[in-house]
Amino acid sequence: MRVLLFFGLVAVALADVTRFEGEKVFRLKPVLDKHVSLIKDLEKSIEVDLWTPASAELVTIGSDVDVHVPAIYLDMVFTILQQNDMEYEVLIEDLQVAVDAQADNKPSPRAHSLTKYNSWEDIQSWMNTVSASNPSLISKQVIGNTYEGRPMTVLKLGVKSSSTKPAIFMDCGIHAREWISPAFCQWFINEALTTYGSDSQMTSLLKQMDVFVLPVFNVDGYVYTFTNNRMWRKTRSKKSGSSCYGADPNRNFDAGWCSMGASSNPCSDTYCGSTPESEIEVRNVANFIRRNKSIIKAYLTVHSYSQLLLFPYSYTYDLAADHSELMKVAEGASAALRSLYGTRYTSGPGATTIYPAAGGSDDWAYDLGVKYSYTFELRDTGRYGFLLPESQIKPTCEETMLAVKYIAAYVQKNLY
């Protein structure tokens, strides 16, 4: 009886896993007002999943739109595009094939590997191991729990000091499906630990500053992408009066909250939440940064995809007070990144470089007084999108390290 019950539960669990057989990702190229209206209609009527921009409200003439279309609507979408003379290309022929192909590395001899996409459980176990093995350089603290009760663990990297040191705060995995982002935070932690003492820049950085790293911000959402729906973006909170789950954590900060590029519809991927910091994950991070405001000199948040290095503002087209300096540093960091594999990044304020979006963490940190506030959008530019193969983890992280170290060195040099 127990065996039958077990297999019954397994069958139910498997039935809950979202599959994407035959589904495609299109790149649409709207050049007329009617094309923009058409994309908005598609989002409303058949609930297509926009990859970039994240909402049809942000679509503009002349900007590419990457959209994931369910198999049952493909014939209809092809017909509509042809009838309206909208140019398009198919980026991903079969989304499930792309999901399955992401894990293209051979099985790792260990549970955790820096060149594969690790589950939350493996990341958690690895964090415990590295912090226990390197007590002189690393300590960990739980800054709160997620909606579903999982710990949000920040690792503090730096040489122990009797006095308080200036710091950099970096988070990864705000959006659950952007797997390359937590992979980078893990890479950064390992790089800091293994090159301290041999790399002069990293050694100097960890002696003079601390780096707070939150490897997975949206833990519940990240877990859900492994267990149920690879394309999930939001948190997993439940709102009374709605059958839809979660809010977009990067629309939930108190920075022009819900004014532009965010939705008040709980079912939208860009839902701003019921109030600023309604999501416990956002509140935990905001509280931590507020408590340490006097020492945090830079805020780095890592996303994907598009190959961009963004800085405030995204909730307004107004330029930040420090625009010129922020642009200079971003361009220097992008040049450092490009020097390794030739990967080209575009730098600029969020609103004009990608799209307007209120409630973002970088704008919030900047307005709080953290001058060097940057958002990375890692590889690629759409060939794989959120499904960057594991074979690209190493080169992506290696080049991104150069940009992060460039920013860190600049901040360090300008401390006093």
N, C-alpha and C positions, 0 to 999 in steps of 0.2 A: 504493500500500500504506500509506504514512504517513497519507494522508488518511483512509483507511478506519479505521486504528487510532485516529486522533484522534476521529473521530465515534463510534467504539465506546466510547472512554473517556468522552466527553461523555454518551453514553446511560447508561452505568453510573452516572456522577455524578448525573444527573438522577433515575435510579431510586432513589437513596439519599435523595432529598429527601422528607421526611414531608409528606403532604398531609392536609387536614382537611375535605374536602368532606362536607357534610351533618352534620357533627358539631356538637353544641350545648353551650352552657354554661348550666347550671341554677343557680338559687338555691333551695336547699332550706331549709325552715323546720322543724327538728325541735322538737316540743313534748312528746314522750313518750320514755321510756327506749327503747322499741322502735324509735323513729325513729333514735336515736343508734346502736343496734346495727345497724340496717339499713344506715346509711351506712358503718359499719366493714366490714360484709359485702361491700358493693359495692366498696370499695377493694381488699379481698383477692381477691374472686372474679373481677372483670372489669377490675381495674386502671384504674379511673377516675382521672383526674388532678385532684386537689383543688387549687384555686387559693387559696382561703382558707377555713378554716385550711389549712396546708400538709400536714397529715396527719389522717386520720380519728381518730387517738388523741386529738386536741385538740378534737374536736367535743363541744359541751355543749348541753343543752336550752336553747332560747330564743335560740341564736346562729345567724345565717344561715351557710349553707355554700354556697360557690360551687364547682361541680364541672363539669369538662369530660368529656363522655360520647362515646365513639366511636360512629359511625353504626350499626355492626352491633348495638349493644346498646340502641339507643334504644327500640324497641318493648318490650323487656323492662323497661327502667327505668320507662317510662311506666306499664306494668301494675303493677309493684311499688309505685310511689308511690301509685297509685289504690287498690290493695288495702289499703294500710296507712294510708290517709287522711293522707298527709303533704302539707302545703301546699307549693307550689313555683311559681316563675315561670321563664320562659325568658329569660335575659339576652341571649344571642347565638344567633340562629336558625341561622346557618351560619358555623362558625368560619373556614373558608377565605375566605369573602367578607370577614369582618372582618380577616383577615390581609392580604388584598389591598388593602383599603380604608385600611389604616394610612397608606400613603404617599399622602396626599391633596394634597400640595403639588405645584405645577408643578415640572418639572425645574429644578434650580438651575444657574445659569451656571457655578458653580465645583464642583469635586469635593466640597468640604466646605461644609456650610451649617449654621448654628446652629438652623435651623428644620426640619431633617429628621433622620432617624435615620441616622447615618453609620456606614459599615463601619469595622472596626478599621484597615484600611489607610489609609482617609481620615483617621481620627483621628490615627494615628501621623504621617502626613505633615504634618497641621495643627500638631501639637505641635512638630515640628521647625521649622516655619516661624515660629510665634509666638515660640518661644524664641530663634531666631536674630535675629528682628526687634526684640525688646525686651530686649536684654541687661542693661539697667540695672534691670529690674523682675522678670526671670524667669530661672530656670536650671532645667535638667532633669537628673535622675539616674536611672539604672536601679537598682532596689533588688533585682533578681534576675530570674530567668527563670521562666516558667510550666512546667507539666509537659511541654507540647509544645514548649518552647523559645522562646516569644515573650517579649520584654522587658516587664517591668513598670516603667513610667516614671512617676516622681513629678515634678510641676512645683512648684518653690518660687517663690512669689510674694512679693515684698517689696522694699523699698528696700535696696540693699546697705549693709552696716554692718561696721565693724571689730570690733564686739563681737557676741556671740551674742544673738539676739533671742528673746523668747518666741514660741510658735507655736501654730497651730491645724492639726490634721490632718483632712482630709476625703477620704473615698473614695466611689466610685460603682460600680455594676455588680457587686456581690458575687453577686447572682443573675442569671444570664445573660439571662433573658427579660424583665427589667425595663428595657426600653430607655429609658424616660423618665429613668432615673437617670443614665447616662453623658451624656445630652443636657444634664442640669442642670450637671454638672461642667464641661462645655465652655462652657456659658453663663456660669458663674461666672468662669472664667478670662478669657473675653473681656470681661466686665463690669469685672473688676478692672483689666485693661490699658487699656480705653478710657475709664474714668471716673476713673482716677487723675489728680489735678491739677484736676479740675472738681467731683467729688463730695467734699465735705469729710470725710464719714465714711470712705469708701474710702481717701482720701488719708492720713488719720490712721492708719487700721488698717495700711496697708502701710508706713508710716514706723516705727510702733512695734512691729509684729509681722510674722512671716512666716506664710504660709498654704501648707502642703504639700497638694497636690491629686493624688490618684490617680484619673484619669478613668475607667479601666476596671480593676477589681480582677480579675475572673474572665475574663481575655482569651480563653482557650481556649473556654470556654463561650459567650461572646459571639460569637465567630467561628462556632461551631457553629450558633447560632440564625440566622445569615445563610445558612449553606451547607446545613444538613441538617434541623434541627428547630427551628422558631420557638419552641416551647414548652419547650425545654431549660432547666433551672434550675441544675444542679450544675457541678462542675469536670469535666474529661475524663480524670482519672487512671485507670489500669488496675490492678486488684487481682488478684493471683494467686489462683486458686481461685474466682473469680467471673466470670460473663460480663457483669456489669453495670459500667457506667462511672461514675466520679466520686463525689464526696461533696459535701454541702452545706457550703460554706465558712462559712456563718453558724451552723453547729452544730459547727464544728471548732476553735473557740478554747477555751483552757483555762479555762473559767468554768462550773463545775458540769457539766463535759463529759459528755454522753450520759445525763444523769440524768432529764430530763423534756422532753417536746416534741421529742425527737430519736429516731432509729431506729438500731439496730445492724445492720439489714438493708442490705447494699450496693446492693440494687435500689431502695430507698426514696428518694424525693425529699428526705427529711430525714435521710439517712444521715450519722451523725456522724463518719465516718472510722474508720480502724483504731486511731488514737491521737490525742490532742490535737496539733494542728499537723501531722498526717500529710500534709495538702495543702501542697505547696510554696508556693502562692500565699499561704496563711494564714501560713506560717512566715516568708516574706519580709516581709510587712507587720508581723507581731508583732516580728520582729527590728529592723525600722526604728524602730518606736515605742519599743521597749525602749532602743535606742541613744540615742534623743532624748528619753527620758522626762523629763529635767530641764527641758526647755524647752517640751514640749507641754502646753498648758493646757486645750485642748478637743479632743474627738474627735467628728466629725460623720460619720455614714454614711447614705447616701441609697438608699432602696428604693422600691418601689411594690407594691401599691396599697392604699388604704383611708383616706387623708387623716388620718394620725395623727402626732403628735410624741411619741415614746416616750423613756423614760430608764430606767436600771436600777431594779429588776432584772427580768429575764425568767426566770432559772433558779431563782428562789425567790419566794415570795409575801411575804417579808420586805421591809420598806421600806428603801431606801438611807439611810445616815447623813445625807445631804444632801437628803433627799426634799423638804422644804418649799421650799428654795431652787431645786432643780431644777424643781419644779412651777411656781413663780412665774415663772421664766425661760421655761419652755415655754409657759405661758399668755400671757405677753407677746409671745413670738415668733408664736404662733398668731393673736393679735389683730392684729399687724402684717401678717401674711399675708392675713388676712381683709379688711383695709382696702382692698385693691385691687379684687378681683372678688367679694368676699363668700363666698369658699370657706371652708367650715367644717372645722376640724381639731379632733380630740379629743386632749387631752394626758393623759399619765399613765405609770405604770410598765408595762413591757412585759407582765408576767405577767397583770395584771388588765385591762389596756386592750385587748390583742389576744389573746394566749394565752401559756401558759408555754412557754419554749423555752430549752434549755440550750446552751451553747457559742457564744453570740452575741458579736460583736465589741465592742458597746457595754458589756456587762457586764464583759468582759475588760479593756477600757481603764479603766473606772471602778475595778475592783479593783486595777489597776496603780498607780492614783493620779491618773488624769486625771479631775478632778471633773466637768467639764462635758461629759458624754458623752451624745450624743443620736442617735436613729434617726428619720429622716424616712420616712414612707410617703406618697408623693406621690399625685396624682390617679390614678384617680377613686375612686368607691365601688362600682364593679362594672358599670356600663353597658358599659364597654369593657375593664375590668380591665387585663391586661398589654398590650392592643392599643390603647392610647390613640392617637388619630389625630395625625398631624403638625401639624394645625391647632391642637392644644392645647399644643404644646411651648412656644410663646412665652408665653402667659398663665401656664402652670404654672411656668415658670422665673422669670418676672417676680415672681410672688407669693412664690415660695420664696426668692428673693433677699432680700426684705424680712425674712423670718424668720431667715435665716442672718446677715444684717447686724445684726439685733437681738441675737442670741446673741453675735456677735463683739464688738459694742460693749459688751455687759455684761461679757464676759470681759476685754476691754481695760481697762475702768474698774476692775475688781477685781484687777488684776495684782499690786498691791503693798499 
